[in-house]
């Protein structure tokens, strides 16, 4: 009997999927890693273009751009501190009341007791540090939730402001103190129709930023990490240079760089470096991401939490000083809703409700989104009631996008 054979249908060879190009893979990975921050940058650009058209070019006039910086400076200071608090997994509801209390204390010192403004500034920052340490102690070492402690602080500092000022406003302040918020860099060099010192600072910033980008790219290549292709990297650098140069020339065509913008730049660079590169910054991220794992890894969670709230107290005091200097008076109603604006800026800029996610630059971007919305809507005559509604929808959309993005990544 011969062997039995069966006719089997020949298997159809599977067509291999075309490999994804390295450029596409890198772009997709970069988009996933930076979706919130890049998304807010795109949103900020679209909002600026919208209101620039809607206001017939008024939004980006040099005097309005400068006013935009001055009007939102104290909120941006608060947002920088608030995003660090949120990264650590906490919240601070007291910053607006603390800013009001510090501005009232400055007014009492300088107007009633004739304290030199430099000494009043130092005392104001010390008050903020002590207030932050007080709240940080109860949160870090006693274990009371930050929501409760800072809610109590909001009531305490608001009451303290009323005790110091009652129903009166105290002012004016010395000229040197006013220049913290309203001063500009001096004019130097020949008349060029531009503020020469501002142009030099802008060019220096461009050079430093380019060197930093090149060094970061080389460092990543040395560790065999994925980097953007050369063409995309050059495109990114050109866009960055164009944005900084346009902003520099806009300021230089008016009165130059405001002093408070230098203050914001110092905070952005300093605290941004700490959060990215310093050990304590890494510990803040670890603590907010997973507190139990961070403690097992040797992170001193109590000390880190304490320092986070001390930093927030100092920045709240600085915001109070900037606001008082701009207003040129200490008022009992100062700081109302400042904490809500700062929290909104942090979340719009990419911070996560669950902690462990966010950047200092993102908080600045979120604050600018709110600032441009406020300024643009005021220029076109939108009422404050509708402004609040629109900002509420923007905040809800930003946090909703964060939740959606997490679910998508998890799936």
Phi, psi and omega in degrees: 000125184284167179295142180271129179242147177239141179274115180252140180294131180297135181287137180280122180296136180281132179282119180296143178292141179296134181295143179286136183295147179302323180296315179297319179296317180294320178297317180295317179295318179295321179296320179293321182289328188239029187300314183295312185291313179295324177298320179289328175296315177297317179298318178299316178298318179294321179295318179298314180298318181300310183285334174297319177288317185295327182264012181058039175088004182287326187303316185261017171294146186305318181293326180286324176298318177296316178298325179298319178294314183294320184292331185251007186298315183288329176291321179294322176299314178296321182296324178299314178290322183294322181294327177292320176299316182291322176301322180286355178092020182235187177213154179226110180267359189261357192295324179294317179291323177294319176299319178295317180297317180294318178297323177294319179297320177299317180298316180296317181296313187278324185273314185272325184249002174055039176286136177305142188295330178295316178294321178298323178295316179297316179297321180299314179294325177294321176300317179297320179295318179294318179297317177296321178294321178300311181290321179297326178297311182294326182282312188280314190260335177265329176094015177283136181302144183298327179302315182289314183298314183284334172295317175297320178296323178301317179291318181297311184289326177293319175296321177297324176297317178295324179294317182291320188251336188065234178251013184258164172245140182246131179178180355279174182255163176301153184299321180298322178292320179298326184291346174303323183251337185243001183275163179228161174296147183288159175283134176223154174080186183287167179281114182237011186068004175228157175282106190300317183295324177295318178297317179297318178297319179297316178296321177296319178297319178298316181297315180296318181296318179295317178299318180296319179296317180295317179296318180297319179296315180294323179295318178294322177293324179295327178268011177059039175267159179289133177232161177293146175302158186303317181298316179292323178297316178295322177297318178299316181295319179296317179297319179296315179297317180297318181294314181294319181294319179296317179295319180298312182293328177296313178293320184291339180276355178251261181239005179096195184281125173293150179299322183293334176291323174297321177297315178296320179297320178296318178294318180298314182291313184294304182288330174297318177296317180300314183290331181274319193242333184281156180298317182296326177295317177298322180292325177298314178298317181296319181295319179286330180287314180200100186296318181297314179294322179297319179296320178293335179275000177099007178287129178277087190298322182293316181294318180297314179298318178301313181294325178300317182282331172297315177300317179296321178297318179295318181290326175296319177296319179297319177297321176297321178296314181298317180294316180296320180295323179290319181283337182063033178191154170261123184236148181292340181263012179293151173079005181293127179068010177298321182296324179291321177296319180293317178297317179298317179298319180296315182289320177296327180279002173118358177292153182251144178300328184276356179086169176082356183226138177142162178220157176295318178298321178299321178296321177297317179297316178299319177295323178291325176301312179295320181295317179294322176299312180300311183293314181296317180293326176293321181294326181267003173086021176285132181293158181296331178295313178290330176299317179297320179298314182295317179295326176297318178294323179297315179296315179298319179295320181295313180291322177299321177296323178298315179296315178299318181296320178297317180296321181293317179295320180295325179285000000 
